[in-house]
Amino acid sequence: MRGSPRHLKTQASQPARPAFFMPDRFLSYLQKLEDAGLVASVVELSADGKALNYFDVSNFDFQLTPAAIAEAAKSLSTNPE
């Protein structure tokens, strides 16, 4: 993650390693966050021409109220992927 002065620029799959996530699974979670507008991806080319995918946290503001939770709960699936 990057975009914040307190974070070092890292490749998208790098934070998955210490948390014992599989990088592909971690990237699928990041994709879901991007689809929701919570992060934005940036692809850059390394010096050797390799595509590196970085994610920036987007600015967002949610009001967490009982009504908001009830509305969000309607979108939950009972069938896990």
Secondary structure, 3 states (H helix, E strand, C coil): CECCCCCCCCCCCHHHCCCCCCHHHHHHHHHHHHHCCCEEEEEEECCCCCEEEEEEECCCCCCCCHHHHHHHHCCCCCCCC
